Amino acid sequence: MTDAVAKPFNILAVAQSGRLEHQAIILTASLRQQAPHWRGRLILAEPLPDGAWAGQDTRISGPVRDLLSELGAEIQPFTARHFGGNYPYGNKIEALSLLPAGEPFLFLDTDTLILGPLERLAGSLDRPSASMRREGTWPEPPLYGPGRSEIWASLYERFGLDFDSSLDRRYSEDDWRRYLYFNAGWFAGPDPAVFGARFLDWALAVRREPGDALACQSLDPWLDQVVLPLVIHSLGGGRPGMDLAGLDGDLTCHYRNLPLLYARESDAAIEVLENAVAPNRIKKVLRDWQPAKRLIYQGKGRDKVRPLFPDREASTPEKPIRKRLRAEGWWMP
């Protein structure tokens, strides 16, 4: 299927008051700059301050709302019924219900920078998949068992899935890379209604009854990343192929945090970031967010943070980078 005839896909991200609404400006501005020919809908899911978010300030501020709308984002409110403030990562699971059924979708964490023409992905989202830019964060097998294989196998068995076909046999049983494990920073598929319903049902089931094999495992904040591979595998998906290589590559950058972006991402990513948010209409809103004001507009990201990490390697674990940023006073959550 060529880009010319492929069905356009929609993008979903979550935005709410505070850090996420400002990251949504960066996401939207870089999308409009770097992918001007992309023809899908950018839907920003805004959790309402009721339901599972009752009593908390979640609404996007007026100036940010106006700017996002001006940039072409569709802000759609939803009521979180199951996760909310107790597990904010659950927003992405419940927000999938906002997307039109039967249309290909790409979920992006709001802390994502668009680097290139996303229209290249048209026709590539028929097989569910997700981000491989991850570390071996889950599970953490206890000293006397169960091991990784037993933990993962228990989940596949619970939901009637074939465990063996999910394995990457290039790696040993003790190696976390053997098992289907994703970062939930992006995931995609052909039908958000089917994907979202299963994601929600299975996440609630695992949270409610983790099972004996997970008795020593933390599900906060890992619940979404534990259930995501099960959903993808059940829908005939798996590890991304070359058609999705641009995600976490030359099309998108999941930077997670502005100091981390300046610490470890490419010069090209920095250029895209700073050019995308340079227009005055964006600057006058985004500079109210201290990380953007100091790191981008006051130039501290280039002048102070970047020189701390002259030997940037994509394989460097995130933990020591965060530790160094904190020690130098440049960690800004």
N, C-alpha and C positions, 0 to 999 in steps of 0.2 A: 504494500500500500504506500503510495507516494504522499509527500506532504501536501500536494495540491488537492488530493481527494480524501485524505484522512479526516476523520471527524475531529473537530476542535475539542480540546480538553479544558476543563475548568481547574482553577487553582483555589485551594482552601487554606486559610491560615487563621489563627486565633489572635484577636486583639482585645485588650481591656486596659483599664487605667494603669498608668505607671510605665514601667519599662517596655511592656509589650506594645503599647500604642506608639511609642517612639520607634521601636524596631520596625513596626509596620510601615512607618514613613520610609525608612531605608529600603525595605523590601519593595514597596510600591514604586518609589522613585527609581530604583535601579531596574525594576521590571520595565517601566515605561521607556527608560533610556536605552537599555541593552536589548530589549525584545520588542521593538515597535511594531513588528508585523505579526505578533502573536494575537490571535483573535478569540481566545476564550474569555471566560468571566473570572475575575479575581474577587472571591467572596471572603470577606473578613468576618468571622464569627465572633460576636460580642456577647459574652455571658451576662445575663441580667442579674441584678442584685436581689434575686429571690431563689426559691428552690434550694439547691445545695450551696448557693452563694448568698443566701439570705443574710442581711446585715453587713455585707462587705461592699466597699466602693469598687464597682467593676466597670462603670460606664466610661466610655472614651470621652475625653474632654472636648469642649466645643471647638477650639482652634484646630486640634488634631483631626477631629471628625470632618470639619470643613475641608481641610487640606487633602485628606484621604479621598474624600468624595470628588474633589476637583481633579485629583490624579486618576480617577476612574475606578476606584475600588467600590465594591458594593458591601456596605456594612449591614449585616443581618443579625439581629438579636436572637438569642435562644435562651431557654431556661434549662439549666443543668439539673437533672433529677437525681443523679446517682453519685457524683464525685465532688465537684465544686471545690471549696476552700480546703477540704480535707485531703484532696488529691488533685491539684490543679492540672496535672498531666492528663487527667481524664477528659478535659475539655475537648481534646482532639478526637476522642472516641465519640462523645455525644454530638459534637458539631457536624459530624459526617451526615447527619440527618437533614442538614440544610441544602445539600447538593442535589441536583436533579438526578433522579434514578436513570440508569441506563446510559449515562454519558461519562466518558473517561475522565478520571480525576487525578490530580497530583496534590497531595497534602504537603505543605511546607511549614516547618517551624518558623515563627515570625523572625527569628534571628538568622535569616538567610539573605544573602546578597546574590542578586541575579547578575551573572557575568556575560551572558551571551544569548543568542536567539533561541528561545525556548520552543519556537515553532518546529525546530528540528526533531522534537520528541513526538510530533503528531504521528499517530499510528503505532507507537511503541509502548502503549500502556495497556494493551489487551491481556498481558500476563502480569498478575500482581507481583510487586517486588518492593524493596525498601533499601535504605541506605546501608552500605557496608563500611562507612566511616565510623567505626566503633572500636571499643576496647573490650577486653574480657571482664566486664564488670559484674556479670551474673551467669551462673550461680557461684557461690563461694562454698565449695564442698567441705563439710566438717572433717576433722582428722580421721574419724573412724567410720566414715561413710554416712549416707550414700554418696557415690561419686557423680561426676557430671553426666555420665551416660545414663545412670539409673534415674537421676532427677529429670532429665529431659524425656526419657522414655516414658516415665509415669504420666507426663502431660499428654504426649501423643496417644498413649493407650486410653487415657481418660476420654478423649474426644474422638476416638475411633479412627485415628490417623496412622498411616504407615511410617514408622519411625526410620527404618533403614534407608528408605529412599530420600530422606532429608540430609543424610550425612555426607560430608566431604571427606572421603577416605584417604586423602593425601595426608591427613593429620591423625595422630594417635588419639586414643580414648581420653587421655589426660589433657589434651590440647583443646582449649575452648573453641578454636576455629573449626573443629570438626563438626560442630553443631550449628544449625541454622539460627543465627542470631543477628539482629539488625539494630541500628540506631533508628529511633522513630522520628528523626529529624526530617526525613521525607519518606513517604510511601505512596504507592499509586496502584491503580487498577481500573478495570473497565466499568464497574458499577458500584458507586458508593453506597447504594441502598443495601445490597447484599453484603458487601464488605463491612459496612458500619453496624448492621444488625448482628452479625456474627461476632465482631470485635466486642461489642457491648455485652452480649450474652455470655461470652466466654470469659471476659475480664471480670464480670460480676461473679461468675461461678468460681473462678480461681480465688478471688478475694474472699468470698464467703467460706469456701472449703478448700484450702490449699492442698490438703492431702499429706500423708505421712512423709513422703519424699521431700516435701518443701518445708517441713516443720522447722528447720533451722535456717531457712532462707528469708531474707528481707524482700518484701514486695513494694516497699516505698523507698525510692521512686521507681522501681523497676517493673511494676505491673504491666505497663503498656508494652515494654520491650520483651517481656516474657510471653505475652499472649500474641503479639504481632506475628511472629514466625509461624505460629500454629494456624492463624487465620490465612496467611498467605499460602502456606503449604496446602491447606484444605481446599483452596480455590484454584489449585493447579499452578501456583506460582512458585517462586524460589529466588535464588540469588540473581541480581541483575546481570544481564548480558551486555554485550558491547553497544547495543542500541540505546542503553541508558547510561553509558559511561560518562556522558557530559554532566550528569548529576553528581555532585561532589568532584567535579572536574572543571571543564571549561565553560559550563553553563550555570552552575550554582556553587555557592560557598556557604556552608553552614558554619558560621563563625562563632556562634554561641554567646559571645560577650565581646564588646568593643575592645577592651584591652587585649583579649586573646587574638582578635583579628590583627591588631597592630603587632602583636608579639610573634605570630607564627605564619600568617598568610602571605601570599605572593605580592610582589610589587604591583602586579597587574590588578589584583583585588583591591589594593589600597587606592589605586588610581580610579577604579570604577566607583568605589565608595565616595571619594571626595568630589568627583565630578557630578555624581548623581544628586548629591545634597547641596551643591553649590548655589543653585538659583535662590534669589532673595526670598521668594515666597515660601521656600522650604526652610531656609536658614532661620527666618524669623520665628518659626514654630519649633524647629528641632533644637535650636540652641538653648531652649528652656530646660532641656534635659542635660544634666551636668556631664555625664560621660561624653555626649556629643560636643558640648560646648568646649570642654577642656581638650579632648583628644583630637577632634576634627577641626573645629573652628579656631582654637587657640594654638593648634599645631603640636600639642604635647605628644600625640601618638607617634608622629614621625621623629620629633626631636628628643623625646625622653624614653618612650617605651620601646620603640623599634631597636635602638642601639643596644638595649639590654640583651637582645637575642640575635646576634650576628650570624650564628650558624643554625639557620632554621631548617628543620627536617620534618617532613610530613609524619614520620613515624615516631616523633618524640611524644611520649605520654603527656597527657594534659596536666596531671597532678603537679609535677615539678615546675611547670610553667606558671600555674596558678600560685604556687608557693613563692616563687621569685617575684611575681607581680605584687603579692601581698607584702612581702618583705620590703619592697621598694616604694610602697605606698601608692601603687597604680591599680589595685584591684577595685573595680567599681561594679558591683552587682546590678 
